[in-house]
Amino acid sequence: MKRDSEKNKYMVPALERGIRILELLSASPNGLTMPEMSPLELPPASLYRMLVTLSELGYIVREEGDRYRLGRKLLTLAYKTVDEHGIAEKSIGPMRELRDRSGETVLLAVLYGNEGIVIEEAVSSQAVKVSVRIGHHFPLHTAAPAKAILAYLPEEERKRLVDGIRFTRFTGQTITDRNSFETELNTIRKNGYSLDRGEELEEIRCAGAPIINHTGYPVAAIWISGPASRLDSRTLLRCGEMVRESAAKISRKFS
């Protein structure tokens, strides 16, 4: 108890409250209004001053309707943390080539805790296209990049992450049980690429493949993402082959 009290006396209350605001917003990608931040139990005047300060510093953004969400400055800090091996720099050239070859948006992601996080994007020039915000988080059981990485992880690490998955159903295509998911991972290891057949968003299709470093570890994944109207079953399989080739090209840069 004495040790805890000694630690507490060195804490800065204002800083602690600011971090709590950022943590709350990180769990709400669509942003929150001040009334929706009531779990923080902060006086409205204090909360408003905190929000203004964080907005002025670029860590949060105030949007129409007085909604606040995380700003790109904070996402940039996280991006620098997860991209410690220069993955984005090594990947962007092949990603652009793949985008031009497939005609669809190509993205790069890594695992971050029990989620995936987007760290780079090469946007399609099509009028109707997929675009994902840098720093966007996604679940492990539906997203092509997450499945591609999981499939190639060492068994113990893969098991630990799969044990933590809540198989939430988003669409009729979502995998919702452990056995089916393990079968899916086995298929990915066999084919060298993963697919998202509208498992989180019905109108979106994706094909992904892992980026493997010199030790054989999957450090990231790239994937093609586009509308279901263009990526039918046959086209999606062809995209799987293309993304596997591009991921292998990037992987060679780590050898």
N, C-alpha and C positions, 0 to 999 in steps of 0.2 A: 504493500500500500504506500509506504514511504517513497519507494522508487518511482511509482506512478505519479505521485504528487510532485516529485522533483522534475519529472519529464514535463508535466503539465505546466509548470510555472515558466517554462521556456517557449511554450507555444504562443503564436501570434494569433489572437482570435479573429482578426479581420482576414488574415490569410487563410485560416481554416474555413471560414465561411465562404470565401471566394472559391476555394477548391471544391467545397460541397456543391456549390452552384454548378460548376463545370461537370462534376460527376453526375449530377441529376440530368443536365442537358445531354450528356453523352449517351444516356439511355433513351433519349427522345429525339430521333432523327428529324421529326417534323416540327420540333421546337415546342416551347411552352410559354404560356402567358404568366404574368405574375401570380394570379390566383391559383394556377396549376402548380406553382412552386410552394404551396402551403406545407408540404412535408418537411421543408427546411426549417419551419417554425421561426422565421425571422420577421421582425417588425417591418411593415411595408416600406417605411421611409428608408431603413437600412438596406433592405433588399434592392430598392430602386437605385440607391447610390452605388451599390456593388455592381449592378447591371450596367449603369452608365460608365463606371470605371473600366469594366471588362470590355465594353463596347468600344470605348475610346482607344484601348490598347490593341484592339483587333482580335481578341480571343472569343468574342461572341458577336452575333449580328442581330440587330433589331429589324424585324420584317413587318410587313403590312399586317395590321390587326394586333399590333403590340405583342408579337410572338418573338421569342428569343431562341436562337439556336447557336451551336458551336460555329466559330468562324474558321477560315482557312489557315489563320496563323497557328492555331493550336493543332490543327491537322498536319500542318507542315512540320511541327516539332515531332509529332508522332511518326510521321513519314521518315524523318531523318533517323529516328531510333530503329525502326524496323528494317530500313534499307542499309544496314551497316556494311554489307558486302558489295555495295554498288550495283545491286541487281537491276535497278531501273536503268542505269546508264548502259549496262551490258545488253539490256533487253530491247530498248526503244527502237533500234535500227531494224532488227528482225520483226518486231511488232508492226512497224509501218509497212514493211514488205508484205507481211501476212494480211494486213488491212487492205492493201492495194490488190492483192491476189484474190482475196475472198469477197471484197466489197463490203465487209461488215466491220463493226467496231471490234478492236482487239484490246484486251485489258490484262493487267498484271496484278497479282495479289500474293500475299503471304498469310500464314496463320498467325493470329495474334490472340493468345489465350485460347478460349474455347470458341472463337469465331475466326472468320477470314476478314482481311481488310484490303481494299483496293489501294494500290500505290502508284499506278500509272495507267494511262489510257491513250490509245491512238484511235481517234474518232472517225467513223465512216463518213464519206462524203454524200451518202444517199440522203434523199429528202426525208425519208422515214428511217430512223436509226435509233439505236440504243446508245445512251450516254449515261455514265455512272459517276457520281461525285467522288473525287479522290478522298479517301478516308472513310468511304462507306463500308459498313460492316455487314456481313452476311452469315447465315447459318451453315453449319458443316454438312448437314444431311441432304441439302437440296442443290447447292451450288457446284457447278462443274469444277472450278478451280480447287475448292475445298476437298472434293472427292478425289481429284487427281493427286493432291498432296498426301492425303490420308492413305491412299492405296499403296504408296511407296515409302511410308514411314517405317522405322523399325517396329517390330511386332509389339514390344512392350509399350512404346509411346503411342502407337496407334490404338491399342486396347484402352489405354488410359483416357484418350480423347473420346473414343466411341462410347465408353462407359458413361461419359458426361453428357451425351447428346440427349436432348428431349426431342423425340420424333414428332414434332408438331406438324399437323396436316395443313397445308396451304391450298392445295388443289387436289383434284382426283388423281394426279400423277405422282404425288409426294410419296416417298418411301417412309413408312410409318412403323417399321419394326426392325429390330436388331439383325435378325437372320437374313432378311431381304437386303439389308444394307451391306452386310458382310459379303453376300453373293455379288452385289454390285461392285464392291471393291475388288473382288477376285477377277471379275470381268474386265475391269479397268487395267489391272496388272497384265492381263492377257493381251489386251488390245493396244495398250500404250496411250490411251486417251479416255476421257470421261465425257458424259453427256448430261445435259439438263434438258429434259423433255417437257418443259413447262411445269416443273416441280414446285416452284415458288410463285411464279407469275405465269398464268396460262398462255399469254400471248408472246412469251419470250422463249427462245431456244438457244442453247449454248453448247460448245464443245471445247474441252480444256485438256491440257497436258502438263506434266510436272517439269520443272527445271531442276536438274540433278547436278550437285557439285562434285568435286573430285573424290569425295569419300563415298559417293553413292547416296547422299542424303538429299531429299527433295526440299530445296530452300524456298521455292516459290512455284507459281503456276501461271501460265498465260492461257487465255481463252478467247474464242470468237463468240460474240453475242449479237443476235439479230431477231427480227420479228418472225413469228411462226409462219407468216404468209410467204416468206422467202426461204426459210430453212425447213423444208419438208424433210421427211425421214431420210430420203436418199441424199439430199444436199447436206444434211447434218452429218451423215457418216463421212462424206467427202471432206467436210470441214474438220472432222476428227483426224483424218489422215494429214491434212495440211498443218494443223496446229501441232501435231506430234512431230512433224519435220522441223517446224520452227523452234519448238522447245528444245529439240536435240541440238539445233544450231547454237542456241544460247548456252545450253549446258556445256558445250565444248569450250566455251570461253572460261569456264571454271576449272578446266582440266590442267 
